[in-house]
Amino acid sequence: MNTIYFFSLDIIGYLAIIVNLYSMLVKGEKRLRLISTIANSIFILYGILLGAMPIIVGSCIAVFLHSYHLRRIRKDVG
């Protein structure tokens, strides 16, 4: 594998971290969970490209949990 490939992987990983950290700064559970879902989706891509099952599994669980709570929030509001 070449250096550009690893650099691209690093960018994806850092993007996921930045989005995840940003989610912790926002106000409101709905917005936090939505942004965290996006961050964990990026982590899933990152894990797939790395072939890292712990990242993939953990992020899939997080996406599932955030999606569940987002549906619960939508149901409570509407």
C-alpha positions in Angstrom: 0.0 0.0 0.0 1.2 3.5 -0.8 1.6 6.6 1.3 -1.4 8.4 -0.3 -3.7 5.5 0.7 -2.6 5.7 4.4 -2.9 9.5 4.3 -6.4 9.2 3.0 -7.3 6.8 5.8 -5.9 9.3 8.3 -8.1 12.0 6.9 -11.2 9.8 7.2 -10.3 8.9 10.8 -9.6 12.5 11.8 -12.9 13.6 10.1 -14.8 11.1 12.2 -13.1 12.4 15.3 -13.8 16.0 14.5 -17.5 15.3 13.8 -17.8 13.2 17.0 -16.2 16.0 19.1 -18.4 18.6 17.5 -21.5 16.5 18.4 -20.5 17.0 22.1 -20.6 20.7 21.7 -24.1 21.1 20.3 -27.2 21.6 22.4 -30.1 19.3 22.3 -30.3 15.6 22.4 -31.8 15.2 18.9 -29.0 17.2 17.3 -26.3 15.5 19.3 -27.6 12.1 18.4 -27.9 13.0 14.7 -24.3 14.3 14.5 -23.0 11.3 16.5 -24.8 9.0 14.0 -23.0 10.7 11.2 -19.6 10.5 13.0 -20.1 6.8 13.8 -21.0 6.1 10.1 -17.7 7.7 9.1 -16.0 5.5 11.7 -17.7 2.4 10.1 -16.2 3.4 6.7 -12.8 4.0 8.4 -13.0 0.6 10.1 -13.9 -1.2 6.9 -11.0 0.5 5.0 -8.6 -0.5 7.9 -10.2 -4.0 8.3 -10.6 -3.2 12.0 -13.6 -5.2 13.3 -13.6 -3.6 16.7 -14.1 -0.2 15.1 -16.8 -1.5 12.8 -18.7 -3.4 15.5 -18.6 -0.6 18.1 -19.6 2.0 15.6 -22.5 -0.1 14.2 -23.8 -0.5 17.8 -23.5 3.2 18.4 -25.4 4.0 15.1 -28.1 1.5 16.1 -28.5 3.1 19.6 -28.5 6.6 18.3 -31.1 5.7 15.6 -33.3 4.1 18.2 -33.2 7.2 20.4 -33.8 9.5 17.4 -36.9 7.5 16.5 -38.1 7.7 20.2 -37.5 11.4 20.2 -39.4 11.8 16.9 -42.3 9.7 18.3 -42.5 11.8 21.5 -42.5 15.1 19.6 -44.9 14.1 16.8 
